[in-house]
């Protein structure tokens, strides 16, 4: 297993819920949607026994971002 690319989140503490992605021989394509996972709630959910769904927020004011990254194979 190898890391093919790294893509930073648009948010400092949170991250988008990535459900699907595309891949070609040369590129990875991710869709950063406004379904946002709160990292602090996610950490607390492990302690409180909550599910991941309770850590997610729909933020319709945020834009959908399509990220295309070249694949780096060593």
N, C-alpha and C positions, 0 to 999 in steps of 0.2 A: 504494500500500500504506500502511496506517495501523495504529498500535497501538490496539487496541480496549479493552484492559484490561491491568492488571498484577496478578499474583498472587504474593505472596512464598512462598518455600519454608518448610516447617515445620522444616527443618534449616539450620544456619548454613553448613556447608561442603559439604553434599551436597544432592542434589535428587532428587525422584521421577522415575521414567521415565514420561513421559506418552505413552500409546499412542493414546488416543482422547479425543474431547471432543464435547460437544453444543453447539448454538447455536440460539437462537431470534432473533426480531427484536429482543428487548430484553436477553437474557442469554446468557452463556457458562457452560458447566458443565464442570468438569474433575474427574477422579477422581485424587486423590493416593494412589497405592497403595504398599505397602511394598516395592516393587522400587526400591531406592535406588542412584543413581549417585554414586560417590565422585569428587568434583571433582579432588582431588589425583592420584588414580590415572588419571583421564581425561587430565590434562595430561601426566603421565609416559608414558602409552600412546602419545602422539604421538611422543615421543622414542625409545621402545623398540620402536615398530612393533607394538604389541599392539592387539587389537580392543576395541571398546566393551564387549562382553560380559564381558570380564575386569575391568571397572571396576564391575560391578553386583553388588549383594548383596541377597538376599531376607531381609527382617527381619520375620518373622511376629509378633513382639511389638508391632509398630507397627500402628496403626489405619488403616483405609481412610478417607480424608476426601473428602467431596464438596464442591467449591468452586463457588459460584454468584456470578458477578460481573455487574453491569449493564454493558451495552455503551455506550461513550461515542463517539459519532460526531461529528466536528467538521464 
